[in-house]
Amino acid sequence: DGINNITNGRSFERVVQRVLENQNLSRREAQVALCCAEGLTNAQIGERLKVTEQTVKFHLRNIFIKFGVRRRAELISRLLM
Protein backbone atom coordinates (compact mmCIF):
# COMPACT_ATOMS: atom_id res chain seq x y z
CA ASP A 1 0.00 0.00 0.00
CA GLY A 2 1.04 3.63 0.01
CA ILE A 3 0.69 6.73 -2.03
CA ASN A 4 1.76 5.05 -5.29
CA ASN A 5 -1.07 2.56 -4.98
CA ILE A 6 -3.63 5.27 -4.24
CA THR A 7 -3.66 6.33 -7.87
CA ASN A 8 -4.56 2.81 -8.96
CA GLY A 9 -8.01 1.26 -8.72
CA ARG A 10 -10.59 1.57 -6.03
CA SER A 11 -8.56 3.64 -3.58
CA PHE A 12 -8.28 6.50 -6.04
CA GLU A 13 -11.97 6.21 -6.91
CA ARG A 14 -12.67 6.63 -3.20
CA VAL A 15 -10.44 9.70 -3.09
CA VAL A 16 -12.22 11.24 -6.09
CA GLN A 17 -15.60 10.48 -4.51
CA ARG A 18 -14.57 12.04 -1.18
CA VAL A 19 -13.33 15.18 -2.93
CA LEU A 20 -16.52 15.46 -4.99
CA GLU A 21 -18.70 14.95 -1.90
CA ASN A 22 -17.01 17.84 -0.11
CA GLN A 23 -19.11 20.64 -1.53
CA ASN A 24 -17.05 23.22 0.38
CA LEU A 25 -14.08 22.74 -1.93
CA SER A 26 -13.64 25.05 -4.87
CA ARG A 27 -12.89 23.46 -8.23
CA ARG A 28 -9.21 24.40 -7.89
CA GLU A 29 -9.02 23.09 -4.31
CA ALA A 30 -10.45 19.78 -5.53
CA GLN A 31 -7.78 19.62 -8.24
CA VAL A 32 -5.03 20.36 -5.72
CA ALA A 33 -6.39 17.73 -3.30
CA LEU A 34 -6.40 15.09 -6.05
CA CYS A 35 -2.85 15.98 -7.09
CA CYS A 36 -1.82 15.74 -3.45
CA ALA A 37 -3.38 12.28 -3.25
CA GLU A 38 -1.32 11.32 -6.31
CA GLY A 39 1.78 12.14 -4.28
CA LEU A 40 2.82 15.22 -6.25
CA THR A 41 4.95 17.86 -4.56
CA ASN A 42 3.77 21.47 -4.35
CA ALA A 43 6.11 22.35 -7.23
CA GLN A 44 4.73 19.49 -9.36
CA ILE A 45 1.14 20.49 -8.56
CA GLY A 46 1.94 24.07 -9.55
CA GLU A 47 3.46 22.89 -12.81
CA ARG A 48 0.48 20.69 -13.64
CA LEU A 49 -2.10 23.35 -12.78
CA LYS A 50 -0.05 26.27 -14.19
CA VAL A 51 0.04 28.18 -10.89
CA THR A 52 2.84 29.23 -8.54
CA GLU A 53 3.98 27.10 -5.62
CA GLN A 54 2.67 29.85 -3.31
CA THR A 55 -0.79 29.47 -4.84
CA VAL A 56 -0.63 25.70 -4.26
CA LYS A 57 0.29 26.33 -0.59
CA PHE A 58 -2.63 28.77 -0.29
CA HIS A 59 -5.07 26.16 -1.63
CA LEU A 60 -3.59 23.43 0.57
CA ARG A 61 -4.06 25.59 3.68
CA ASN A 62 -7.73 26.05 2.77
CA ILE A 63 -8.14 22.33 2.05
CA PHE A 64 -6.54 21.41 5.39
CA ILE A 65 -8.93 23.74 7.21
CA LYS A 66 -11.96 22.36 5.38
CA PHE A 67 -10.95 18.75 6.12
CA GLY A 68 -9.81 19.54 9.67
CA VAL A 69 -6.28 18.21 9.13
CA ARG A 70 -2.77 19.60 9.65
CA ARG A 71 -0.65 17.76 7.09
CA ARG A 72 -0.78 15.95 3.75
CA ALA A 73 -0.67 12.46 5.25
CA GLU A 74 -3.73 13.27 7.36
CA LEU A 75 -5.51 14.66 4.30
CA ILE A 76 -4.80 11.53 2.27
CA SER A 77 -5.90 9.35 5.17
CA ARG A 78 -9.15 11.33 5.45
CA LEU A 79 -9.73 11.06 1.71
CA LEU A 80 -9.35 7.27 1.86
CA MET A 81 -11.80 6.75 4.72
RODREN-438397 format. One record per residue: residue number from 1; chain; x, y, z of N, C-alpha, C in turn. Coordinates in Angstrom, 2 decimals. Example, Ala and Ser with C-alpha at 12.3 -4.5 7.8 and 13.67 -1.06 7.14 Angstrom:
    n  chain      n_x      n_y      n_z     ca_x     ca_y     ca_z      c_x      c_y      c_z
    1      A    13.19    -5.69     7.80    12.30    -4.50     7.80    13.20    -3.30     7.80
    2      A    12.85    -2.25     7.08    13.67    -1.06     7.14    12.90     0.03     7.87
***
This chain:
    n  chain      n_x      n_y      n_z     ca_x     ca_y     ca_z      c_x      c_y      c_z
    1      A     0.84    -1.20     0.00     0.00     0.00     0.00     0.87     1.25     0.00
    2      A     0.28     2.39     0.02     1.04     3.63     0.01     0.53     4.56    -1.04
    3      A     1.16     5.70    -1.12     0.69     6.73    -2.03     0.69     6.26    -3.48
    4      A     1.71     5.50    -3.90     1.76     5.05    -5.29     0.57     4.19    -5.65
    5      A     0.07     3.42    -4.71    -1.07     2.56    -4.98    -2.40     3.31    -4.91
    6      A    -2.40     4.48    -4.33    -3.63     5.27    -4.24    -4.15     5.60    -5.64
    7      A    -3.23     5.89    -6.54    -3.66     6.33    -7.87    -4.18     5.18    -8.72
    8      A    -4.07     3.97    -8.22    -4.56     2.81    -8.96    -5.85     2.29    -8.34
    9      A    -6.83     2.00    -9.17    -8.01     1.26    -8.72    -8.93     1.96    -7.77
   10      A    -9.51     1.12    -6.90   -10.59     1.57    -6.03   -10.21     2.66    -5.04
   11      A    -8.98     2.62    -4.55    -8.56     3.64    -3.58    -8.68     5.03    -4.18
   12      A    -8.21     5.18    -5.43    -8.28     6.50    -6.04    -9.72     6.89    -6.33
   13      A   -10.54     5.92    -6.70   -11.97     6.21    -6.91   -12.58     6.76    -5.63
   14      A   -12.18     6.17    -4.50   -12.67     6.63    -3.20   -12.22     8.06    -2.93
   15      A   -10.96     8.35    -3.27   -10.44     9.70    -3.09   -11.25    10.69    -3.93
   16      A   -11.46    10.36    -5.19   -12.22    11.24    -6.09   -13.62    11.46    -5.52
   17      A   -14.26    10.38    -5.08   -15.60    10.48    -4.51   -15.62    11.40    -3.29
   18      A   -14.65    11.24    -2.40   -14.57    12.04    -1.18   -14.39    13.52    -1.52
   19      A   -13.55    13.79    -2.52   -13.33    15.18    -2.93   -14.61    15.75    -3.52
   20      A   -15.29    14.98    -4.36   -16.52    15.46    -4.99   -17.64    15.67    -3.96
   21      A   -17.67    14.83    -2.93   -18.70    14.95    -1.90   -18.51    16.20    -1.05
   22      A   -17.27    16.67    -0.95   -17.01    17.84    -0.11   -17.35    19.09    -0.90
   23      A   -18.58    19.51    -0.76   -19.11    20.64    -1.53   -18.44    21.96    -1.16
   24      A   -17.72    21.99    -0.04   -17.05    23.22     0.38   -15.81    23.52    -0.44
   25      A   -15.30    22.53    -1.15   -14.08    22.74    -1.93   -14.39    23.46    -3.23
   26      A   -13.54    24.43    -3.55   -13.64    25.05    -4.87   -13.12    24.05    -5.90
   27      A   -13.37    24.34    -7.15   -12.89    23.46    -8.23   -11.37    23.32    -8.16
   28      A   -10.68    24.42    -7.95    -9.21    24.40    -7.89    -8.72    23.64    -6.66
   29      A    -9.40    23.83    -5.53    -9.02    23.09    -4.31    -9.18    21.59    -4.54
   30      A   -10.23    21.20    -5.22   -10.45    19.78    -5.53    -9.31    19.25    -6.39
   31      A    -8.89    20.04    -7.38    -7.78    19.62    -8.24    -6.49    19.46    -7.44
   32      A    -6.23    20.41    -6.55    -5.03    20.36    -5.72    -5.08    19.14    -4.79
   33      A    -6.25    18.89    -4.20    -6.39    17.73    -3.30    -6.13    16.43    -4.04
   34      A    -6.63    16.30    -5.25    -6.40    15.09    -6.05    -4.93    14.93    -6.42
   35      A    -4.28    16.03    -6.78    -2.85    15.98    -7.09    -2.05    15.56    -5.85
   36      A    -2.45    16.09    -4.71    -1.82    15.74    -3.45    -1.95    14.24    -3.19
   37      A    -3.13    13.71    -3.44    -3.38    12.28    -3.25    -2.54    11.44    -4.21
   38      A    -2.18    12.02    -5.36    -1.32    11.32    -6.31     0.13    11.33    -5.86
   39      A     0.43    12.09    -4.81     1.78    12.14    -4.28     2.66    13.21    -4.91
   40      A     2.04    14.15    -5.62     2.82    15.22    -6.25     3.28    16.22    -5.21
   41      A     4.45    16.80    -5.43     4.95    17.86    -4.56     4.23    19.16    -4.91
   42      A     4.38    20.18    -4.06     3.77    21.47    -4.35     4.25    22.01    -5.70
   43      A     5.55    21.86    -5.96     6.11    22.35    -7.23     5.48    21.60    -8.41
   44      A     5.33    20.29    -8.29     4.73    19.49    -9.36     3.26    19.84    -9.56
   45      A     2.55    20.08    -8.46     1.14    20.49    -8.56     1.05    21.82    -9.28
   46      A     1.91    22.76    -8.90     1.94    24.07    -9.55     2.19    23.96   -11.04
   47      A     3.15    23.10   -11.39     3.46    22.89   -12.81     2.25    22.34   -13.56
   48      A     1.63    21.33   -12.98     0.48    20.69   -13.64    -0.68    21.66   -13.80
   49      A    -0.93    22.46   -12.75    -2.10    23.35   -12.78    -1.77    24.76   -13.29
   50      A    -0.51    24.97   -13.65    -0.05    26.27   -14.19    -0.28    27.41   -13.19
   51      A     0.10    27.15   -11.92     0.04    28.18   -10.89     1.36    28.16   -10.12
   52      A     1.60    29.18    -9.30     2.84    29.23    -8.54     2.75    28.27    -7.34
   53      A     3.92    27.96    -6.80     3.98    27.10    -5.62     3.27    27.78    -4.44
   54      A     3.36    29.11    -4.37     2.67    29.85    -3.31     1.15    29.68    -3.41
   55      A     0.65    29.67    -4.63    -0.79    29.47    -4.84    -1.19    28.07    -4.40
   56      A    -0.36    27.08    -4.70    -0.63    25.70    -4.26    -0.70    25.66    -2.74
   57      A     0.27    26.31    -2.06     0.29    26.33    -0.59    -0.97    27.00    -0.05
   58      A    -1.41    28.06    -0.69    -2.63    28.77    -0.29    -3.83    27.82    -0.36
   59      A    -3.95    27.10    -1.48    -5.07    26.16    -1.63    -4.97    25.02    -0.62
   60      A    -3.75    24.51    -0.40    -3.59    23.43     0.57    -3.99    23.86     1.97
   61      A    -3.64    25.08     2.36    -4.06    25.59     3.68    -5.58    25.57     3.79
   62      A    -6.26    26.04     2.76    -7.73    26.05     2.77    -8.29    24.64     2.82
   63      A    -7.70    23.73     2.06    -8.14    22.33     2.05    -7.96    21.72     3.43
   64      A    -6.80    21.96     4.05    -6.54    21.41     5.39    -7.58    21.90     6.39
   65      A    -7.92    23.17     6.31    -8.93    23.74     7.21   -10.27    23.06     6.97
   66      A   -10.65    22.94     5.72   -11.96    22.36     5.38   -12.06    20.90     5.78
   67      A   -10.94    20.16     5.73   -10.95    18.75     6.12   -10.57    18.55     7.59
   68      A   -10.19    19.63     8.27    -9.81    19.54     9.67    -8.54    18.74     9.90
   69      A    -7.56    18.92     9.02    -6.28    18.21     9.13    -5.13    19.21     9.17
   70      A    -3.93    18.72     9.55    -2.77    19.60     9.65    -1.67    19.30     8.66
   71      A    -1.71    18.12     8.05    -0.65    17.76     7.09    -1.20    16.87     5.99
   72      A    -0.38    16.72     4.94    -0.78    15.95     3.75    -1.18    14.52     4.08
   73      A    -0.38    13.87     4.92    -0.67    12.46     5.25    -2.04    12.33     5.88
   74      A    -2.40    13.29     6.74    -3.73    13.27     7.36    -4.81    13.49     6.31
   75      A    -4.56    14.39     5.37    -5.51    14.66     4.30    -5.76    13.39     3.48
   76      A    -4.68    12.73     3.08    -4.80    11.53     2.27    -5.55    10.44     3.04
   77      A    -5.21    10.33     4.32    -5.90     9.35     5.17    -7.40     9.65     5.23
   78      A    -7.75    10.91     5.40    -9.15    11.33     5.45    -9.85    11.06     4.13
   79      A    -9.15    11.29     3.03    -9.73    11.06     1.71    -9.99     9.58     1.45
   80      A    -9.21     8.72     2.08    -9.35     7.27     1.86   -10.38     6.62     2.76
   81      A   -10.86     7.33     3.76   -11.80     6.75     4.72   -13.11     6.36     4.06
***
